[in-house]
Amino acid sequence: MQIAKTPKIAKKAFPRLTWNADVNEKAIYLTFDDGPTPEITVWILNQLEKYNAKATFFCLGKNVVMYPKLLDYIICEGHTVGNHTYNHLNAWKTKKEKYLTDIASCEKVFHSKYFRPPYGKLKPGIRTKILEKHQIIMWDVMSYDFDQDISEENCYQNVIKNAKQGSIVVFHDSIKAQKNMKATLPKVLKYFSEKGFQFKALE
């Protein structure tokens, strides 16, 4: 079942996790998971530049090792990067020490105070340990661009119907998500820009 808007009960249950950004300004915080990916990430950066938009890219360590210049490009364009593990591990299916080692392996490739768990999944013991060194960034709105069963229009509606001031929105710079993401992102940038919103990166 798709839940595009994170329920308030989830946010209250895990108050130490970051679900929204600063609500004192008319801004939306776009995030992109699973990259960097050649062509897709560059395409996103070009779209963001058209609107002077900044975003946060939660990168996989293994992808940064393969495409280090893409990480440099992201940073040089004024965007923020976050740790998304080295190998995109599922915390529910991975032993604690292996998962934490994977995060550390990503940290050796590039440093960030931000961390987002793949699939949004964490175990209590792992979560507590991560919070010692990182701010865990979750989300307020999930676009579901990666879902092959939803239409481009549904992906777009997931965002514009649910995002508001301070929302952290998830897209993906991955091959799996590119069809819906490429159809949706330009329209989202246009829609909210026309309503006076800025797009900011986590700082």
Helices and strands as residue ranges (DSSP letters): H 8-13, E 27-33, H 40-50, E 56-59, H 61-66, H 68-76, E 80-83, G 91-93, H 96-109, E 114-115, G 118-120, H 124-130, E 135-136, E 141-142, H 152-160, E 168-172, H 178-194, E 198-199
